[in-house]
Amino acid sequence: MRKNNWACFLLILAGIVIGGFIGSLFPDTWLNYGSSFGLTGPLELNLGILTISFGLSIHITIASIVGIVIALVIYHFL
């Protein structure tokens, strides 16, 4: 039986979100240790009557990595 890639993607996203939530519940523990990277300031495109801002910042914590690993284990047993 072939596994669904969309299910894997959604499980990984859920693991990231739940891991980030758990990390925010315990802000002074090792679970919330991590790194941020991305665009530090938004990139702006001014078209005169319309201004568009682009930005992306990713914050990876140990809790999110644990969430990803748990999601992959769950996907393996589906």
Buried (B, 14 or more C-beta within 10 A) or exposed (E): EEEEEEEBEEBBEBBBEBBBEBBEEEEEEEBBEBEEEEEEEEEEEEEEEEEEEEEEEEEBBBBBBBBBEBBEEBBEEE
